[in-house]
Amino acid sequence: MPRVSPSVHLPLTVLDGKTPLRHRIAEAIVEQIRLGHLRIGDALPSSRVLAAELGVARGGVVEAYDELSASGFVVAVPGSATRISPGADIAARAHARPHPVAPAAAPTPRPRTSHTQAVVDLRPGLPDTALIAEAPWRRAWRRAASAPPTAGSVHPLDHPELRRSLAAHLRRTRGIAVMPDDLVILPGVAAATRVLAVAAGLDGRDVAFEDPGYHRARRALVTEGARIRPVPVDCDGLPPHLLAETDAAVYCTPAHQYPLGSRMPVARRAELVERARSTGMLVIEDDYDGEFRYDVSALPALRSVDGGRDCVAYLGTASKILSPTLRLAWLIPPDPLRASISEAVAVCGEGANAMSALALSAFIDDGSLTRHLARTARTYRARRAAFVDALRRKTDDLDEVRVVGIDAGLHVVLRLPDGLDDAAVAEATEQLGVRTTPVSAQFTGGHGTRGLVCGYACLPESAAGEVAAVIATAVRQVVAG
């Protein structure tokens, strides 16, 4: 007999007021936790059921659940339900609220030994997969599973469904006019970078590379024989005037420079594309986490700048918007390289998983990805605001320490004094239960900016204060020697 989950009913009183409905619903649920009517592990009603009981639009309940999840009061359990999180009762009794303006209490990072794991992982590039809506995600995979299996050699025109879906998505979200046949689906950005290196014949040639820069892309280029020539970035990203005549290609992350977080301004984008087009240089544009930006206007992808079709290879990935485990990336090669891409794909043998590609296509086509990006943007914005505010408060008395790279993406950087050993600070934070990444580990050509790269996508607002305090403590320990 199939298992049927019982309906969950919650007697809830939502107060009238001028505050948004999502806030009032979330506060009413927190009140039930405070009174003991909801306990740790209890399941909440489905958003549809609760909306019907309250006589409100389902969207308000969905947003309230998002808010409670972001602040750490509830957790979405795959295959089960949304349940009350450990520590939610303590936070509720302390009259914590589920809004960014008043972050709730959360478990405190605890000291650890070398035999235990870090309690809080702030490594960059890790999205919160718990924010993926369960019903449309399952529906997408059921659709993928119903398709007949495919066989054959790896080819750039594989995965026609996903290429069609992505062409429409990129036009809407990134302003890139692209046809489905222009797209190549590959198993990750590193694979796409290797294919580009082979197609462009970068073996034994110089590639200008952001310094500090994305170590995985650097490693992929080196694997195919490219010679990395580090180019120091400034507050606007990679300076085009530092490119050399010997550079066959340049790699950059203009949407949110990795790791320092700058956004390349429009004038510099145009200058970079024009310089590359006039010299025949390949520009590898890694859009990294460009889907996420906060309180700033969108900037055009290098690929969409005049002349970009002739020289820019655009790379995008599902890793930051959904999950790295999908192993899906997309490449739009410049027109002159299209003929050689087919051979390069065959040489590298880089084929993406057909089931994952079909599932992502279905997730895009029914509008689920658009709704997911809107929901995660709200959540990440709140988590970023709470974490940045906490870092600033906890490090206010430390000279030459500031938070940068906050306008976009899924990470920020805590800039440290130039003479401070950021690797030692990262080690100190890990000993206190928080894992971060030192900026110095991302350099190729030498030493420069010192700091900690901190991903906040999986950090509930309720934990921001405690985590920031741990980081500040680690900085003070290293400063004191």
C-alpha positions in Angstrom: 0.0 0.0 0.0 1.5 3.4 -0.9 2.4 5.6 1.9 0.2 8.7 2.3 1.4 11.6 4.5 -1.2 12.9 6.8 -2.3 16.5 6.4 -0.7 19.0 8.8 -3.1 21.6 10.3 -1.8 24.6 12.2 -4.1 26.8 14.1 -2.5 30.2 13.3 -3.6 33.7 14.0 -2.1 36.2 11.6 -2.5 39.8 12.9 -3.6 42.7 10.7 -1.1 45.4 10.0 0.8 47.4 7.4 3.8 45.0 7.4 4.1 42.6 4.5 2.0 39.4 4.7 5.1 37.2 4.7 6.4 38.9 7.8 3.1 38.5 9.7 2.8 34.8 8.8 6.4 34.1 9.7 6.0 36.0 13.0 2.8 34.0 13.8 4.7 30.7 13.2 7.5 31.9 15.5 4.9 32.7 18.1 3.6 29.1 18.0 7.2 27.9 18.5 7.6 30.3 21.5 4.4 29.0 23.1 5.5 25.4 22.6 2.7 24.5 20.2 5.3 23.8 17.5 8.4 21.8 18.6 11.7 20.9 17.1 11.2 18.5 14.2 7.5 19.3 13.8 6.3 19.6 10.2 4.6 22.7 8.9 1.5 22.4 6.6 2.2 22.6 2.9 2.1 26.2 1.6 -1.1 25.3 -0.3 -2.9 24.0 2.7 -1.9 26.8 5.0 -2.8 29.4 2.4 -6.3 27.8 2.1 -6.7 27.8 5.9 -5.7 31.4 6.2 -7.6 32.5 3.1 -4.6 34.2 1.6 -2.6 33.9 -1.6 -0.2 30.9 -1.6 2.7 33.2 -2.6 2.6 35.0 0.8 3.0 31.6 2.6 5.8 30.5 0.3 7.6 33.8 1.0 7.0 33.4 4.7 8.5 29.9 4.6 11.5 31.3 2.6 12.0 33.9 5.3 11.8 31.3 8.1 14.3 29.1 6.3 16.7 32.0 5.6 16.7 33.0 9.3 17.2 29.4 10.5 13.8 28.7 12.2 12.9 25.9 9.7 14.6 23.5 7.4 13.2 21.9 4.2 13.8 18.2 4.4 14.0 16.5 1.0 11.3 14.0 0.5 9.5 15.0 3.7 8.4 18.5 4.7 9.4 21.8 6.1 10.2 21.2 9.7 11.2 23.3 12.8 15.0 23.5 13.2 17.0 22.7 16.3 17.5 25.9 18.3 14.3 27.5 16.9 12.6 27.2 20.3 15.5 29.0 22.1 15.4 31.8 19.5 11.6 32.1 19.7 11.7 32.3 23.5 14.3 35.0 23.2 11.8 36.9 21.1 14.0 36.8 18.0 12.3 37.7 14.8 12.6 36.1 11.4 13.5 39.3 9.6 17.0 40.5 8.5 16.5 43.6 10.7 16.5 41.4 13.8 18.4 38.1 13.2 17.5 35.2 15.4 19.7 33.1 17.6 21.5 30.2 16.1 23.9 27.5 17.2 27.3 29.0 18.1 30.4 27.8 16.3 32.4 25.8 18.8 36.1 25.1 19.2 37.3 22.0 17.4 40.2 19.7 17.3 42.0 18.4 14.2 39.7 15.4 14.3 36.4 17.2 14.0 34.8 19.0 11.1 34.3 22.8 10.8 30.8 23.7 12.1 30.3 26.5 9.5 31.6 26.2 6.0 32.1 29.6 4.3 34.0 28.3 1.3 32.8 30.3 -1.8 30.7 29.0 -4.7 28.4 26.8 -2.6 24.7 27.6 -3.2 22.0 26.6 -0.7 20.4 23.5 -2.4 17.7 23.4 0.4 16.1 26.4 -1.4 15.3 24.4 -4.5 11.5 23.9 -4.5 10.8 20.2 -4.1 7.7 19.7 -6.3 9.0 21.3 -9.6 12.4 19.7 -9.0 10.9 16.3 -8.8 8.6 17.0 -11.8 11.6 18.0 -13.9 13.4 14.7 -13.1 10.3 12.6 -13.8 10.1 14.2 -17.2 13.8 13.5 -17.8 13.4 9.9 -16.7 10.6 9.4 -19.2 12.8 10.1 -22.2 14.4 7.2 -24.0 18.1 6.6 -23.4 20.6 8.0 -26.0 23.8 6.6 -27.3 26.6 7.8 -29.5 29.8 9.9 -29.6 30.2 13.2 -27.8 29.1 16.1 -30.1 28.6 19.8 -29.7 25.0 19.6 -30.9 24.1 17.1 -28.1 21.3 18.1 -25.7 19.1 20.0 -28.1 16.4 20.5 -25.4 18.7 22.2 -23.0 20.3 24.3 -25.7 16.9 25.6 -26.7 15.9 26.3 -23.1 19.1 28.1 -22.3 19.0 30.2 -25.4 15.7 31.8 -24.2 17.0 32.0 -20.6 20.2 33.8 -21.5 18.3 36.3 -23.7 16.0 37.2 -20.8 18.5 37.2 -17.9 21.9 38.2 -19.4 20.9 40.1 -22.6 22.8 37.6 -24.8 21.3 37.1 -28.2 22.1 33.5 -29.0 20.7 30.7 -31.1 20.4 27.1 -29.7 23.1 25.9 -32.2 25.5 28.5 -30.8 25.5 26.7 -27.4 27.7 23.8 -26.3 26.7 21.8 -23.2 29.7 20.5 -21.1 30.2 18.9 -17.7 31.5 21.9 -15.9 33.4 25.2 -16.4 36.7 23.4 -16.2 35.8 21.1 -19.0 34.6 24.1 -21.1 37.8 25.9 -20.4 39.8 22.8 -21.6 37.8 22.6 -24.8 38.4 26.2 -25.5 42.1 25.9 -24.9 42.3 23.0 -27.4 40.0 24.7 -30.0 42.0 28.0 -29.8 45.4 26.2 -29.9 46.6 27.7 -26.6 49.2 25.0 -26.0 52.5 26.8 -25.4 51.0 30.3 -25.7 50.5 33.1 -23.2 47.1 33.5 -21.5 46.6 36.7 -19.5 44.9 35.7 -16.2 43.4 37.7 -13.4 45.6 37.8 -10.3 44.3 36.8 -7.9 42.0 34.6 -9.9 39.9 31.4 -10.1 42.3 28.6 -9.4 40.2 25.9 -11.1 40.1 27.7 -14.4 43.8 28.4 -14.2 44.5 24.7 -13.6 42.3 23.7 -16.6 44.3 26.0 -18.9 47.6 24.8 -17.6 46.5 21.2 -18.1 46.1 22.0 -21.9 49.6 23.5 -22.0 48.8 27.2 -21.8 51.3 29.6 -20.1 49.6 31.6 -17.5 50.6 35.3 -17.4 49.2 36.9 -14.2 47.7 40.4 -14.6 47.0 42.2 -11.3 43.4 43.3 -10.9 42.3 46.6 -9.5 39.0 47.9 -8.0 37.4 47.5 -11.5 38.7 44.1 -12.4 41.2 43.3 -15.0 42.8 46.4 -16.7 42.8 46.0 -20.5 45.9 48.2 -20.9 48.0 45.6 -19.1 47.3 43.0 -21.9 50.4 42.2 -24.0 50.8 41.6 -27.7 52.0 38.1 -26.9 48.7 37.2 -25.2 46.7 34.7 -27.2 43.8 34.8 -24.8 42.6 36.5 -21.6 40.5 34.9 -18.8 38.3 37.1 -16.7 35.2 37.1 -14.4 33.7 40.6 -15.1 30.3 40.1 -13.4 31.8 39.5 -9.9 35.6 39.1 -10.0 36.8 36.0 -8.3 37.8 36.4 -5.5 37.9 40.1 -4.8 34.3 40.8 -6.0 34.7 43.9 -8.2 32.2 44.5 -11.1 33.9 45.5 -14.4 32.3 48.9 -15.5 30.8 49.3 -19.0 33.6 51.4 -20.4 36.2 48.9 -19.4 34.1 46.1 -20.9 33.9 47.9 -24.2 37.7 48.6 -24.1 38.5 45.0 -23.4 36.4 43.7 -26.2 37.7 46.2 -28.7 41.3 45.5 -27.8 40.7 41.8 -28.1 38.8 42.1 -31.4 41.5 44.3 -33.0 44.4 42.0 -32.0 42.7 38.6 -32.6 42.8 37.7 -28.9 40.3 35.3 -27.3 38.4 36.6 -24.3 37.2 33.8 -21.9 34.3 35.3 -20.0 33.4 33.2 -17.0 30.1 34.5 -15.7 30.8 32.7 -12.4 27.9 33.9 -10.2 26.6 36.7 -12.4 23.0 35.8 -11.9 23.0 37.3 -8.4 23.4 41.1 -7.8 22.1 43.3 -5.1 21.0 47.0 -5.2 22.9 47.6 -8.4 21.9 47.6 -12.0 22.7 44.8 -14.4 25.8 45.2 -16.6 26.0 43.7 -20.1 27.9 40.5 -20.6 31.1 40.9 -22.6 29.6 38.6 -25.2 26.7 41.1 -25.8 29.1 44.1 -26.2 29.6 45.3 -29.8 32.2 43.0 -31.4 31.8 40.4 -28.6 30.6 37.7 -31.1 34.0 37.9 -32.8 36.2 37.4 -29.8 34.3 36.4 -26.6 33.7 32.9 -25.4 31.0 33.0 -22.7 30.9 30.4 -19.9 27.9 29.8 -17.6 27.1 27.1 -15.1 24.4 25.5 -13.1 26.8 25.1 -10.1 26.0 28.5 -8.5 22.3 28.8 -9.4 21.3 25.2 -8.4 23.9 22.7 -7.5 27.5 21.7 -8.5 26.4 18.1 -8.5 24.5 18.7 -11.8 27.8 18.9 -13.6 26.4 21.2 -16.3 28.0 24.2 -18.0 27.3 26.0 -21.2 29.8 27.5 -23.7 29.1 30.1 -26.4 32.2 30.2 -28.5 33.1 33.2 -30.7 32.2 32.9 -34.3 35.8 32.2 -35.5 36.1 29.2 -33.2 32.9 27.5 -33.9 34.3 25.2 -36.6 37.1 24.0 -34.4 35.0 23.4 -31.3 33.5 20.2 -32.7 36.9 18.6 -33.0 38.0 19.9 -29.6 34.9 18.4 -27.9 35.7 15.1 -29.5 39.4 15.3 -28.6 38.6 16.2 -24.9 35.7 13.7 -24.7 33.8 16.1 -22.5 30.2 14.9 -22.6 27.5 16.1 -20.2 25.0 13.8 -18.5 21.9 13.5 -20.7 19.5 13.0 -17.8 20.8 16.1 -15.9 20.5 18.1 -19.1 16.9 17.1 -19.7 16.0 17.8 -16.1 17.5 21.3 -16.2 15.7 21.9 -19.5 12.3 21.0 -18.0 13.1 23.1 -14.9 13.7 26.1 -17.1 10.8 25.5 -19.5 8.0 25.5 -16.9 9.3 28.7 -15.3 10.7 27.0 -12.2 14.2 28.4 -12.7 13.0 31.9 -12.9 11.0 31.5 -9.7 14.0 29.8 -8.0 16.3 32.7 -8.9 13.8 35.2 -7.6 13.4 33.3 -4.3 17.1 32.7 -3.8 18.0 36.3 -4.7 15.7 37.5 -1.8 17.2 35.0 0.6 20.8 35.6 -0.4 20.3 39.4 -0.2 19.0 39.0 3.4 21.9 36.7 4.3 24.5 39.0 2.7 23.0 42.0 4.5 23.1 40.3 7.9 26.6 38.9 7.4 28.1 42.1 6.1 26.6 44.2 8.9 27.8 41.7 11.5 31.4 41.7 10.0 31.5 45.5 10.1 30.3 45.6 13.7 32.6 42.9 14.9 35.7 44.3 13.2 35.0 48.0 13.6 38.0 48.5 16.0 40.5 46.7 13.7 42.7 49.0 11.6 42.7 48.5 7.8 40.0 45.8 7.9 36.9 46.2 5.7 34.4 44.2 3.7 34.5 44.4 -0.1 32.9 42.8 -3.1 29.4 43.0 -1.7 27.4 44.1 -4.8 27.0 40.7 -6.5 27.6 37.0 -6.3 27.6 34.6 -3.4 30.7 35.7 -1.4 32.3 38.7 0.1 35.9 39.4 1.1 37.1 40.6 4.4 40.2 42.7 3.5 43.0 42.5 5.9 46.1 44.6 6.4 48.7 43.9 3.7 51.3 42.6 6.1 49.0 40.1 7.8 49.2 36.4 7.1 45.7 35.6 5.8 46.5 31.9 5.6 47.2 32.0 9.4 43.9 33.8 10.0 42.0 31.2 7.9 43.7 28.5 10.0 42.7 30.3 13.2 39.0 30.6 12.1 38.9 26.9 11.2 40.3 26.0 14.7 37.3 28.0 16.1 34.8 26.2 13.8 34.5 28.4 10.7 36.1 27.5 7.4 37.1 30.4 5.1 39.5 30.7 2.1 42.5 33.0 2.2 42.9 35.4 -0.8 46.6 34.7 -0.9 45.9 31.1 -2.1 44.3 32.5 -5.3 47.5 34.4 -6.5 49.6 33.1 -9.4 52.3 35.8 -9.8 53.2 36.8 -6.2 51.8 38.6 -3.2 49.1 41.3 -3.0 45.8 41.8 -1.3 45.3 39.9 1.9 41.9 38.8 3.1 39.4 36.1 3.7 36.9 34.9 1.0 33.6 34.2 2.8 30.7 32.5 1.0 27.4 33.4 2.7 24.8 31.5 0.6 24.3 28.8 3.2 24.7 31.0 6.2 21.4 31.8 8.0 21.0 35.3 9.1 20.6 34.0 12.6 24.2 32.7 12.6 25.8 35.8 11.1 26.6 37.5 14.4 28.3 34.5 15.9 30.2 33.6 12.8 31.4 37.2 12.4 32.5 37.2 16.0 34.6 34.1 15.4 36.3 35.6 12.4 37.1 38.8 14.3 38.5 36.8 17.2 40.8 34.9 14.7 42.0 38.2 13.2 42.9 39.5 16.7 44.7 36.4 17.6 47.0 36.6 14.5 47.5 40.4 14.9 48.5 39.7 18.5 51.0 37.1 17.4 
